[in-house]
Amino acid sequence: PHIQHAPMEPRAAVAEWVDGKLTVWTGTQNPFGVQQQLQQAFRISADKVRVIEPGSGGGFGGKHTGEVAIEAARMAKEAGKPVHLLWTRAEEFTWAYCRPAGLFEIEAALDANGQITAWDFASYNAGAAGLDTPYKVPNVRTRFYTCDSPLREGSYRGIAATTNNFARECFMDELAALANLDPLAFRLANCENPRLRDVITAVTDKFNWKSRRKQPKPNTASGLAAGFEKGSYVAACAEVTTDPKTGFAITEFHMAFECGAILNPSNLRAQVEGSI
C-alpha cells in the first residue's frame, strides 16, 4: 500500500522577506534542495534565499521537499510580514507524498531436492532497491517497472528495499512449503552468501528456532525473514499469538544485523531498535 510518513513533528516553516531577500526556517532533511525549490518558485538567485534548519523531528524521507516552505514564503510575500505555517495532521495526509505502492509478480522453479533452479521477479512501481535475490539461483530474471500513481510519491525510509525484501521473503516461505522443508532449512539450502547465512544462523540460534518448531505452542506461530540493502544484511524471527477476542500479538522478536565496521555502537543500536 501507499504509506504516509506521518511524522510526530508535522511539516512547519517560518518565512520572512526583507529587501527582496527570503529567509525560511523549516525542519528539513534537505536544506540545499529546499533552497533550490524556493529559487525556482520565486525566480530569484541563490544569494537571495537562505534556508535555516533549526533541528528537525522525524522525517523518514518525507522532509526532502519544501512544499511547506514555499507555501509560507508565498503567504509572507503577500502579507508583507513574517508568516508561521504549521500543517495540521489532516493536511499532512492530504498533501504530503506517500511511499510508493508496490505490486509484485514472482515465479520460481524447484528441483527434487528443494533447490531453486529458476527465479523470475517483477516489481511494479515500488523501486529498484533490494531488487536482486541474495539467494543462490542459476537462472535469474529481475525486472522493475515504473508506473503512474494516483497519489504523490517520494522517498520513504528504506524506499523499495523494504517492499522488495518483503515480497521475496513471503515467496520464499511459499517455496519452502512447496518443497516440504522448514523455512530455515530451505533458506540455508539455497544460500551461499556468507554474510546472509551468518545473520540467519545468529538470529535463529537466539530465537531457538528448531526447538520452537518441534514443540509449537497453541495459537502460536513463528516466522523468519532475511534481507539486504546498501551493503548490510539483516535477519529476524518473530513469535506471534492469536486470540479470537483480541486478535494478534507479537510476543517475541529477535533481530540480527550486520553492516560491516561499526563506528557508533549506540547509534546503531538505536537505529535497529527503532526499525523493530
Backbone as CSV, one residue per row, in Angstrom:
resi,resn,N_x,N_y,N_z,CA_x,CA_y,CA_z,C_x,C_y,C_z
1,PRO,0.816,-1.210,0.000,0.000,0.000,0.000,0.853,1.265,0.000
2,HIS,0.228,2.375,-0.396,0.849,3.670,-0.137,0.939,3.854,1.374
3,ILE,2.018,4.465,1.845,2.181,4.710,3.278,2.568,6.159,3.496
4,GLN,1.846,6.835,4.381,2.182,8.208,4.732,3.274,8.228,5.787
5,HIS,4.152,9.210,5.726,5.241,9.321,6.699,4.700,9.657,8.091
6,ALA,3.712,10.546,8.147,3.047,10.919,9.397,4.033,11.124,10.546
7,PRO,5.034,11.999,10.400,5.976,12.221,11.498,5.287,12.893,12.689
8,MET,5.779,12.623,13.889,5.195,13.249,15.076,5.310,14.765,15.006
9,GLU,6.413,15.255,14.421,6.556,16.688,14.174,6.039,16.971,12.769
10,PRO,4.882,17.648,12.626,4.359,17.937,11.290,5.285,18.891,10.543
11,ARG,5.062,19.019,9.266,5.832,19.964,8.468,5.473,21.387,8.887
12,ALA,6.471,22.217,9.048,6.254,23.589,9.515,7.354,24.483,8.949
13,ALA,7.050,25.789,8.864,8.037,26.746,8.351,7.689,28.149,8.826
14,VAL,8.710,28.969,8.976,8.572,30.408,9.165,9.296,31.076,8.003
15,ALA,8.632,32.018,7.345,9.221,32.693,6.186,9.195,34.199,6.393
16,GLU,10.271,34.851,5.943,10.362,36.313,6.082,11.070,36.890,4.854
17,TRP,10.485,37.958,4.295,11.098,38.697,3.201,11.626,40.030,3.721
18,VAL,12.881,40.340,3.428,13.474,41.629,3.784,14.289,42.123,2.592
19,ASP,13.877,43.261,2.035,14.589,43.883,0.908,14.782,42.903,-0.255
20,GLY,13.732,42.166,-0.564,13.778,41.247,-1.696,14.504,39.947,-1.429
21,LYS,14.968,39.758,-0.187,15.658,38.514,0.164,14.760,37.678,1.078
22,LEU,14.816,36.374,0.881,13.939,35.442,1.585,14.732,34.594,2.570
23,THR,14.241,34.518,3.801,14.788,33.603,4.798,13.663,32.685,5.264
24,VAL,13.940,31.390,5.273,12.954,30.403,5.717,13.581,29.510,6.767
25,TRP,12.879,29.354,7.885,13.264,28.392,8.908,12.323,27.198,8.762
26,THR,12.860,26.008,8.566,11.986,24.845,8.388,12.717,23.564,8.768
27,GLY,11.992,22.615,9.314,12.545,21.296,9.612,12.650,20.497,8.331
28,THR,13.862,20.264,7.884,14.051,19.578,6.604,15.262,18.667,6.641
29,GLN,15.216,17.625,5.846,16.360,16.734,5.656,17.250,17.218,4.519
30,ASN,16.823,18.252,3.817,17.483,18.613,2.567,17.462,20.132,2.388
31,PRO,18.175,20.890,3.218,18.082,22.353,3.156,18.529,22.941,1.814
32,PHE,19.555,22.364,1.187,20.009,22.898,-0.093,18.991,22.623,-1.193
33,GLY,18.328,21.479,-1.115,17.266,21.188,-2.070,16.087,22.128,-1.908
34,VAL,15.729,22.430,-0.649,14.637,23.367,-0.385,15.015,24.759,-0.894
35,GLN,16.281,25.136,-0.724,16.732,26.428,-1.245,16.531,26.497,-2.761
36,GLN,16.882,25.433,-3.466,16.713,25.404,-4.917,15.239,25.466,-5.310
37,GLN,14.389,24.809,-4.551,12.955,24.846,-4.849,12.386,26.248,-4.634
38,LEU,12.874,26.940,-3.611,12.439,28.318,-3.376,12.934,29.242,-4.493
39,GLN,14.166,29.019,-4.941,14.676,29.792,-6.079,13.774,29.632,-7.301
40,GLN,13.404,28.399,-7.577,12.581,28.119,-8.752,11.181,28.704,-8.596
41,ALA,10.621,28.604,-7.382,9.253,29.076,-7.163,9.140,30.587,-7.320
42,PHE,10.182,31.314,-6.871,10.106,32.777,-6.880,11.033,33.416,-7.925
43,ARG,11.721,32.559,-8.681,12.604,33.020,-9.754,13.601,34.063,-9.244
44,ILE,14.293,33.682,-8.185,15.328,34.535,-7.613,16.621,33.731,-7.497
45,SER,17.737,34.420,-7.359,19.043,33.766,-7.326,19.333,33.193,-5.937
46,ALA,20.308,32.302,-5.888,20.639,31.604,-4.639,21.078,32.563,-3.543
47,ASP,21.742,33.686,-3.915,22.218,34.616,-2.890,21.078,35.391,-2.219
48,LYS,19.843,35.224,-2.731,18.698,35.905,-2.131,17.788,34.957,-1.348
49,VAL,18.244,33.697,-1.187,17.452,32.704,-0.454,18.316,32.051,0.609
50,ARG,17.857,32.113,1.838,18.564,31.435,2.918,17.596,30.475,3.611
51,VAL,18.021,29.230,3.775,17.221,28.227,4.477,17.955,27.846,5.750
52,ILE,17.273,28.013,6.883,17.851,27.683,8.188,17.131,26.442,8.723
53,GLU,17.908,25.444,9.069,17.359,24.192,9.586,17.603,24.187,11.103
54,PRO,16.606,24.512,11.914,16.822,24.662,13.357,16.844,23.346,14.125
55,GLY,16.719,22.238,13.415,16.593,20.938,14.072,15.270,20.335,13.672
56,SER,15.305,19.113,13.151,14.091,18.532,12.575,13.702,17.274,13.319
57,GLY,12.389,17.120,13.553,11.881,15.851,14.058,11.916,14.809,12.964
58,GLY,11.381,13.627,13.230,11.441,12.541,12.264,10.937,12.954,10.894
59,GLY,11.643,12.523,9.870,11.222,12.809,8.507,11.073,11.544,7.689
60,PHE,12.027,10.603,7.854,11.964,9.288,7.210,11.909,9.383,5.687
61,GLY,12.485,10.461,5.145,12.433,10.690,3.702,11.325,11.642,3.300
62,GLY,10.398,11.935,4.226,9.255,12.769,3.887,9.526,14.255,3.943
63,LYS,10.704,14.641,4.423,11.019,16.062,4.530,12.177,16.445,3.601
64,HIS,12.226,15.774,2.461,13.202,16.133,1.433,12.738,17.332,0.627
65,THR,11.419,17.471,0.467,10.886,18.529,-0.381,10.333,19.668,0.473
66,GLY,10.201,20.846,-0.155,9.926,22.057,0.619,8.572,22.684,0.389
67,GLU,7.510,21.887,0.236,6.186,22.461,-0.028,5.757,23.457,1.037
68,VAL,5.962,23.102,2.309,5.509,23.986,3.387,6.335,25.271,3.406
69,ALA,7.617,25.191,3.036,8.465,26.377,2.980,8.000,27.316,1.869
70,ILE,7.665,26.748,0.721,7.180,27.562,-0.401,5.843,28.206,-0.044
71,GLU,4.959,27.438,0.580,3.648,27.955,0.959,3.782,29.117,1.951
72,ALA,4.641,28.935,2.958,4.856,30.001,3.942,5.458,31.237,3.286
73,ALA,6.399,31.029,2.359,7.047,32.161,1.686,6.062,32.926,0.809
74,ARG,5.150,32.229,0.146,4.146,32.904,-0.676,3.233,33.780,0.194
75,MET,2.811,33.229,1.341,1.931,33.997,2.220,2.663,35.186,2.838
76,ALA,3.939,34.979,3.179,4.717,36.076,3.751,4.910,37.199,2.736
77,LYS,5.085,36.835,1.473,5.258,37.857,0.429,3.971,38.655,0.249
78,GLU,2.829,37.964,0.268,1.552,38.642,0.106,1.224,39.508,1.332
79,ALA,1.546,38.999,2.523,1.201,39.708,3.759,2.162,40.854,4.057
80,GLY,3.372,40.771,3.507,4.364,41.799,3.791,4.924,41.724,5.192
81,LYS,4.814,40.558,5.806,5.355,40.360,7.152,5.646,38.869,7.343
82,PRO,6.421,38.511,8.372,6.751,37.090,8.571,5.497,36.248,8.793
83,VAL,5.551,35.015,8.301,4.434,34.079,8.440,4.943,32.761,9.007
84,HIS,4.219,32.260,9.993,4.495,30.934,10.560,3.395,29.991,10.089
85,LEU,3.789,28.914,9.421,2.826,27.948,8.890,3.097,26.577,9.475
86,LEU,2.065,25.950,9.976,2.164,24.598,10.527,1.064,23.751,9.915
87,TRP,1.444,22.691,9.198,0.439,21.807,8.621,-0.251,21.022,9.725
88,THR,-1.565,20.878,9.621,-2.298,20.018,10.547,-2.063,18.561,10.163
89,ARG,-2.473,17.664,11.034,-2.342,16.247,10.695,-3.177,15.920,9.456
90,ALA,-4.357,16.520,9.344,-5.193,16.277,8.165,-4.499,16.757,6.898
91,GLU,-3.824,17.902,6.972,-3.100,18.414,5.808,-1.917,17.521,5.461
92,GLU,-1.257,16.962,6.482,-0.180,16.003,6.229,-0.684,14.861,5.334
93,PHE,-1.839,14.297,5.704,-2.354,13.155,4.963,-2.925,13.562,3.609
94,THR,-3.323,14.824,3.457,-3.912,15.285,2.202,-2.856,15.670,1.175
95,TRP,-1.806,16.386,1.620,-0.866,17.000,0.677,0.515,16.360,0.636
96,ALA,0.959,15.756,1.745,2.317,15.204,1.761,2.380,13.938,0.898
97,TYR,3.566,13.647,0.378,3.663,12.488,-0.507,3.791,11.185,0.278
98,CYS,3.492,10.089,-0.398,3.477,8.754,0.211,4.674,7.936,-0.258
99,ARG,4.940,6.876,0.475,5.858,5.871,-0.056,5.198,5.214,-1.260
100,PRO,5.950,4.923,-2.330,5.335,4.291,-3.496,4.680,2.955,-3.143
101,ALA,3.466,2.771,-3.627,2.829,1.464,-3.508,3.535,0.489,-4.442
102,GLY,3.407,-0.794,-4.161,4.100,-1.786,-4.982,3.225,-2.980,-5.308
103,LEU,3.437,-3.534,-6.479,2.811,-4.784,-6.896,3.929,-5.723,-7.336
104,PHE,3.822,-7.005,-6.982,4.911,-7.943,-7.258,4.365,-9.213,-7.898
105,GLU,5.054,-9.656,-8.927,4.745,-10.927,-9.570,6.024,-11.773,-9.541
106,ILE,5.935,-12.954,-8.925,7.125,-13.787,-8.720,6.818,-15.215,-9.167
107,GLU,7.732,-15.801,-9.888,7.661,-17.216,-10.253,9.017,-17.851,-9.972
108,ALA,8.999,-19.141,-9.617,10.252,-19.860,-9.371,10.059,-21.332,-9.688
109,ALA,11.173,-22.027,-9.882,11.152,-23.464,-10.116,12.068,-24.138,-9.106
110,LEU,11.671,-25.323,-8.644,12.454,-26.100,-7.679,12.782,-27.464,-8.271
111,ASP,13.960,-28.009,-7.870,14.247,-29.399,-8.244,13.765,-30.335,-7.134
112,ALA,14.031,-31.596,-7.294,13.533,-32.595,-6.335,14.140,-32.443,-4.948
113,ASN,15.286,-31.760,-4.842,15.961,-31.588,-3.559,15.609,-30.263,-2.880
114,GLY,14.703,-29.508,-3.462,14.330,-28.236,-2.868,15.269,-27.095,-3.215
115,GLN,16.081,-27.287,-4.256,16.955,-26.216,-4.716,16.215,-25.334,-5.727
116,ILE,16.377,-24.023,-5.588,15.751,-23.113,-6.549,16.560,-23.149,-7.843
117,THR,15.911,-23.479,-8.930,16.618,-23.576,-10.211,16.335,-22.382,-11.126
118,ALA,15.230,-21.689,-10.885,14.895,-20.515,-11.698,14.122,-19.517,-10.843
119,TRP,14.329,-18.246,-11.134,13.728,-17.167,-10.331,13.363,-16.013,-11.251
120,ASP,12.090,-15.628,-11.220,11.600,-14.526,-12.048,10.844,-13.558,-11.134
121,PHE,11.381,-12.346,-10.972,10.842,-11.379,-10.002,10.545,-10.077,-10.727
122,ALA,9.280,-9.664,-10.688,8.867,-8.403,-11.310,8.292,-7.492,-10.240
123,SER,8.860,-6.300,-10.132,8.417,-5.299,-9.152,7.842,-4.106,-9.899
124,TYR,6.603,-3.754,-9.583,5.934,-2.631,-10.236,5.853,-1.445,-9.273
125,ASN,6.444,-0.341,-9.674,6.298,0.956,-9.016,7.116,1.128,-7.739
126,ALA,7.342,0.066,-6.972,7.960,0.228,-5.658,9.356,0.848,-5.735
127,GLY,10.155,0.421,-6.708,11.523,0.903,-6.837,12.496,-0.251,-6.989
128,ALA,13.756,0.075,-7.253,14.738,-0.955,-7.593,15.635,-1.355,-6.433
129,ALA,15.584,-0.671,-5.284,16.453,-1.007,-4.155,16.105,-2.394,-3.616
130,GLY,17.133,-3.204,-3.352,16.897,-4.541,-2.819,16.178,-5.461,-3.796
131,LEU,16.335,-5.216,-5.079,15.568,-5.945,-6.088,16.106,-7.351,-6.337
132,ASP,17.417,-7.486,-6.407,18.013,-8.781,-6.756,17.929,-9.758,-5.585
133,THR,17.769,-11.033,-5.887,17.737,-12.031,-4.832,19.141,-12.304,-4.302
134,PRO,19.323,-12.409,-2.973,20.631,-12.749,-2.428,20.857,-14.257,-2.360
135,TYR,19.848,-15.043,-2.763,19.958,-16.492,-2.682,20.623,-17.064,-3.937
136,LYS,21.062,-18.306,-3.830,21.785,-18.970,-4.915,20.776,-19.523,-5.924
137,VAL,20.762,-18.931,-7.120,19.859,-19.383,-8.180,20.620,-19.304,-9.508
138,PRO,20.662,-20.399,-10.286,21.424,-20.366,-11.544,20.759,-19.548,-12.656
139,ASN,19.436,-19.468,-12.642,18.720,-18.763,-13.709,17.823,-17.692,-13.083
140,VAL,18.196,-16.428,-13.302,17.518,-15.320,-12.631,17.094,-14.265,-13.641
141,ARG,15.878,-13.761,-13.458,15.438,-12.578,-14.194,14.718,-11.660,-13.198
142,THR,15.221,-10.436,-13.040,14.568,-9.448,-12.185,14.234,-8.221,-13.022
143,ARG,13.047,-7.652,-12.783,12.598,-6.509,-13.563,11.896,-5.505,-12.661
144,PHE,12.092,-4.241,-12.980,11.384,-3.166,-12.280,10.668,-2.307,-13.309
145,TYR,9.393,-2.040,-13.047,8.586,-1.232,-13.952,8.090,0.021,-13.230
146,THR,8.344,1.181,-13.811,7.776,2.414,-13.273,6.308,2.497,-13.694
147,CYS,5.505,3.124,-12.869,4.072,3.205,-13.124,3.549,4.586,-12.739
148,ASP,2.456,4.982,-13.367,1.764,6.200,-12.958,1.013,5.922,-11.655
149,SER,1.023,6.912,-10.767,0.370,6.734,-9.471,-0.725,7.770,-9.284
150,PRO,-1.844,7.393,-8.657,-2.890,8.382,-8.378,-2.519,9.329,-7.241
151,LEU,-1.508,8.993,-6.464,-1.077,9.820,-5.337,0.367,10.267,-5.542
152,ARG,0.729,11.395,-4.921,2.122,11.848,-4.962,2.985,10.845,-4.199
153,GLU,4.139,10.522,-4.757,5.019,9.537,-4.139,6.420,10.104,-3.992
154,GLY,7.155,9.593,-3.009,8.519,10.046,-2.797,9.254,9.131,-1.843
155,SER,10.430,9.570,-1.428,11.291,8.746,-0.582,10.609,8.407,0.736
156,TYR,10.818,7.169,1.162,10.350,6.698,2.463,11.436,5.789,3.010
157,ARG,11.594,5.738,4.296,12.699,5.024,4.931,12.952,3.658,4.288
158,GLY,14.147,3.465,3.729,14.476,2.203,3.083,13.933,2.087,1.672
159,ILE,13.021,2.992,1.320,12.390,3.053,-0.001,11.967,1.648,-0.438
160,ALA,12.397,1.187,-1.596,11.855,-0.065,-2.136,12.445,-1.306,-1.493
161,ALA,13.573,-1.174,-0.794,14.186,-2.365,-0.196,13.225,-3.053,0.772
162,THR,12.437,-2.261,1.495,11.507,-2.855,2.459,10.484,-3.729,1.746
163,THR,9.897,-3.213,0.667,8.834,-3.953,-0.010,9.380,-5.075,-0.890
164,ASN,10.509,-4.842,-1.567,11.083,-5.907,-2.397,11.539,-7.083,-1.534
165,ASN,12.164,-6.795,-0.392,12.557,-7.876,0.518,11.338,-8.592,1.082
166,PHE,10.307,-7.814,1.426,9.084,-8.408,1.986,8.447,-9.380,0.990
167,ALA,8.306,-8.944,-0.255,7.690,-9.803,-1.269,8.516,-11.068,-1.490
168,ARG,9.831,-10.892,-1.577,10.701,-12.044,-1.816,10.630,-13.049,-0.668
169,GLU,10.676,-12.564,0.570,10.686,-13.474,1.716,9.349,-14.174,1.906
170,CYS,8.246,-13.487,1.594,6.948,-14.164,1.627,6.931,-15.327,0.641
171,PHE,7.496,-15.079,-0.549,7.518,-16.123,-1.570,8.487,-17.246,-1.194
172,MET,9.570,-16.915,-0.510,10.492,-17.956,-0.028,9.770,-18.905,0.933
173,ASP,8.877,-18.374,1.758,8.093,-19.240,2.645,7.154,-20.136,1.844
174,GLU,6.547,-19.587,0.787,5.676,-20.395,-0.058,6.465,-21.519,-0.741
175,LEU,7.670,-21.204,-1.202,8.508,-22.218,-1.837,8.948,-23.291,-0.847
176,ALA,9.256,-22.866,0.391,9.628,-23.838,1.422,8.489,-24.815,1.668
177,ALA,7.262,-24.306,1.728,6.107,-25.174,1.920,5.927,-26.118,0.728
178,LEU,6.164,-25.579,-0.488,6.058,-26.399,-1.691,7.087,-27.525,-1.685
179,ALA,8.282,-27.220,-1.169,9.348,-28.220,-1.110,9.235,-29.119,0.126
180,ASN,8.247,-28.835,0.960,8.054,-29.593,2.202,9.294,-29.515,3.103
181,LEU,9.860,-28.292,3.181,11.029,-28.052,4.007,10.731,-26.959,5.032
182,ASP,11.406,-27.033,6.163,11.322,-25.978,7.164,11.842,-24.670,6.546
183,PRO,11.224,-23.521,6.854,11.666,-22.255,6.251,13.147,-21.949,6.473
184,LEU,13.685,-22.317,7.641,15.112,-22.102,7.900,15.956,-23.036,7.044
185,ALA,15.615,-24.315,7.038,16.381,-25.288,6.255,16.350,-24.929,4.766
186,PHE,15.197,-24.466,4.293,15.079,-24.108,2.877,15.972,-22.929,2.534
187,ARG,15.991,-21.923,3.398,16.833,-20.753,3.116,18.311,-21.122,3.138
188,LEU,18.731,-21.857,4.128,20.144,-22.230,4.215,20.557,-23.122,3.046
189,ALA,19.649,-23.970,2.572,19.961,-24.851,1.438,20.138,-24.059,0.148
190,ASN,19.577,-22.855,0.115,19.654,-22.033,-1.095,20.471,-20.761,-0.886
191,CYS,21.362,-20.779,0.106,22.132,-19.578,0.431,23.625,-19.879,0.459
192,GLU,24.379,-19.200,-0.400,25.840,-19.296,-0.380,26.486,-18.035,0.173
193,ASN,25.747,-16.938,0.243,26.284,-15.669,0.732,26.634,-15.811,2.219
194,PRO,27.910,-15.700,2.582,28.296,-15.959,3.986,27.705,-14.948,4.966
195,ARG,27.556,-13.711,4.559,27.008,-12.700,5.471,25.521,-12.937,5.712
196,LEU,24.809,-13.311,4.667,23.387,-13.622,4.834,23.213,-14.866,5.706
197,ARG,24.027,-15.882,5.470,23.960,-17.099,6.297,24.242,-16.776,7.765
198,ASP,25.214,-15.906,8.001,25.595,-15.589,9.379,24.449,-14.945,10.156
199,VAL,23.752,-13.974,9.536,22.663,-13.315,10.273,21.483,-14.266,10.451
200,ILE,21.218,-15.101,9.455,20.131,-16.080,9.596,20.444,-17.066,10.710
201,THR,21.674,-17.556,10.735,22.071,-18.523,11.770,22.063,-17.876,13.147
202,ALA,22.592,-16.650,13.239,22.663,-15.972,14.543,21.279,-15.744,15.133
203,VAL,20.353,-15.265,14.328,19.040,-14.923,14.886,18.226,-16.181,15.202
204,THR,18.344,-17.208,14.373,17.577,-18.424,14.658,18.139,-19.171,15.866
205,ASP,19.447,-19.076,16.111,20.020,-19.663,17.323,19.501,-18.953,18.574
206,LYS,19.498,-17.614,18.551,18.999,-16.845,19.701,17.512,-17.109,19.940
207,PHE,16.802,-17.309,18.868,15.352,-17.497,18.933,14.977,-18.933,19.316
208,ASN,15.956,-19.845,19.265,15.703,-21.279,19.479,14.685,-21.798,18.455
209,TRP,14.944,-21.471,17.202,14.000,-21.773,16.134,13.652,-23.254,16.061
210,LYS,14.663,-24.095,16.075,14.421,-25.528,15.860,13.564,-26.128,16.962
211,SER,13.833,-25.770,18.198,13.044,-26.321,19.299,11.615,-25.782,19.283
212,ARG,11.442,-24.528,18.918,10.093,-23.963,18.838,9.282,-24.643,17.741
213,ARG,9.926,-24.947,16.633,9.205,-25.583,15.541,8.816,-27.022,15.887
214,LYS,9.652,-27.679,16.705,9.346,-29.056,17.088,8.221,-29.111,18.114
215,GLN,8.168,-28.106,18.996,7.163,-28.098,20.054,6.374,-26.779,20.014
216,PRO,5.527,-26.605,19.027,4.780,-25.343,18.913,3.757,-25.182,20.030
217,LYS,3.550,-23.941,20.446,2.545,-23.627,21.464,1.183,-23.467,20.792
218,PRO,0.104,-23.660,21.541,-1.231,-23.450,20.963,-1.423,-21.992,20.542
219,ASN,-2.121,-21.796,19.439,-2.452,-20.458,18.932,-1.205,-19.582,18.733
220,THR,-0.096,-20.229,18.410,1.170,-19.508,18.277,1.871,-19.923,16.985
221,ALA,2.483,-18.959,16.327,3.248,-19.244,15.110,4.570,-18.486,15.156
222,SER,5.562,-19.028,14.478,6.866,-18.385,14.393,7.189,-18.075,12.937
223,GLY,7.861,-16.944,12.727,8.214,-16.548,11.368,9.665,-16.131,11.273
224,LEU,10.226,-16.294,10.076,11.626,-15.968,9.807,11.700,-15.196,8.506
225,ALA,12.540,-14.180,8.468,12.775,-13.449,7.214,14.181,-12.876,7.235
226,ALA,14.715,-12.614,6.045,16.049,-12.029,5.913,16.015,-11.007,4.783
227,GLY,17.008,-10.131,4.780,17.037,-9.121,3.734,18.386,-8.433,3.654
228,PHE,18.509,-7.541,2.666,19.767,-6.820,2.473,19.468,-5.479,1.835
229,GLU,20.370,-4.542,2.019,20.311,-3.244,1.333,21.543,-2.444,1.714
230,LYS,22.095,-1.715,0.735,23.233,-0.823,0.943,24.380,-1.493,1.702
231,GLY,24.698,-2.715,1.319,25.843,-3.403,1.899,25.619,-3.978,3.279
232,SER,24.393,-3.982,3.761,24.076,-4.531,5.081,23.139,-5.724,4.939
233,TYR,23.211,-6.617,5.933,22.375,-7.814,5.928,21.637,-7.923,7.253
234,VAL,20.410,-8.429,7.196,19.568,-8.489,8.380,18.725,-9.751,8.332
235,ALA,18.439,-10.306,9.503,17.502,-11.425,9.613,16.717,-11.242,10.903
236,ALA,15.486,-11.725,10.905,14.618,-11.529,12.058,13.741,-12.749,12.276
237,CYS,13.412,-13.000,13.535,12.455,-14.032,13.911,11.389,-13.415,14.800
238,ALA,10.154,-13.831,14.600,9.062,-13.327,15.420,8.177,-14.479,15.881
239,GLU,7.677,-14.358,17.104,6.651,-15.261,17.602,5.364,-14.466,17.738
240,VAL,4.300,-14.983,17.151,3.020,-14.279,17.138,1.940,-15.193,17.703
241,THR,1.121,-14.655,18.590,-0.008,-15.405,19.138,-1.310,-14.814,18.603
242,THR,-2.342,-15.657,18.549,-3.661,-15.207,18.111,-4.682,-15.486,19.198
243,ASP,-5.659,-14.597,19.277,-6.755,-14.750,20.224,-8.032,-14.287,19.526
244,PRO,-9.078,-15.094,19.537,-10.308,-14.703,18.839,-10.886,-13.379,19.312
245,LYS,-10.629,-12.991,20.549,-11.203,-11.769,21.100,-10.302,-10.548,20.895
246,THR,-8.991,-10.755,21.034,-8.073,-9.601,21.000,-7.261,-9.513,19.721
247,GLY,-7.264,-10.563,18.904,-6.518,-10.524,17.649,-5.103,-11.022,17.796
248,PHE,-4.173,-10.392,17.072,-2.786,-10.841,17.032,-1.943,-10.075,18.059
249,ALA,-0.901,-10.741,18.543,0.065,-10.071,19.415,1.447,-10.642,19.141
250,ILE,2.442,-9.757,19.007,3.830,-10.193,18.862,4.393,-10.413,20.261
251,THR,4.694,-11.653,20.601,5.161,-11.972,21.949,6.682,-11.977,22.070
252,GLU,7.362,-12.164,20.941,8.830,-12.171,21.000,9.385,-11.821,19.632
253,PHE,10.488,-11.074,19.630,11.085,-10.654,18.360,12.600,-10.588,18.531
254,HIS,13.311,-11.178,17.586,14.780,-11.143,17.595,15.264,-10.640,16.236
255,MET,16.347,-9.870,16.265,16.914,-9.388,15.002,18.433,-9.474,15.055
256,ALA,19.026,-9.908,13.951,20.480,-9.889,13.781,20.798,-8.975,12.611
257,PHE,21.729,-8.047,12.834,22.042,-7.046,11.810,23.549,-6.975,11.647
258,GLU,24.010,-7.004,10.401,25.451,-6.954,10.128,25.695,-5.916,9.037
259,CYS,26.380,-4.848,9.424,26.581,-3.733,8.488,28.057,-3.471,8.213
260,GLY,28.939,-4.402,8.622,30.363,-4.129,8.457,30.905,-3.405,9.672
261,ALA,31.932,-2.572,9.458,32.569,-1.866,10.573,31.569,-0.931,11.256
262,ILE,31.525,-0.972,12.590,30.598,-0.158,13.372,31.372,1.005,13.983
263,LEU,30.986,2.218,13.624,31.670,3.412,14.129,31.006,3.962,15.386
264,ASN,29.700,3.792,15.515,28.962,4.350,16.640,27.983,3.295,17.152
265,PRO,28.404,2.456,18.094,27.556,1.341,18.530,26.208,1.781,19.103
266,SER,26.185,2.841,19.890,24.925,3.248,20.500,23.943,3.767,19.459
267,ASN,24.443,4.481,18.463,23.569,4.973,17.404,23.047,3.810,16.557
268,LEU,23.913,2.834,16.299,23.484,1.671,15.530,22.384,0.921,16.271
269,ARG,22.564,0.719,17.586,21.540,0.028,18.375,20.211,0.797,18.324
270,ALA,20.290,2.128,18.408,19.060,2.936,18.359,18.380,2.785,16.999
271,GLN,19.175,2.753,15.929,18.599,2.584,14.586,17.888,1.245,14.450
272,VAL,18.542,0.187,14.923,17.963,-1.148,14.781,16.732,-1.286,15.664
273,GLU,16.818,-0.821,16.906,15.650,-0.900,17.795,14.498,-0.064,17.245
274,GLY,14.825,1.092,16.679,13.794,1.919,16.087,13.109,1.241,14.912
275,SER,13.891,0.540,14.101,13.298,-0.148,12.949,12.386,-1.288,13.408
276,ILE,12.772,-1.952,14.493,11.922,-3.016,15.017,10.588,-2.452,15.497
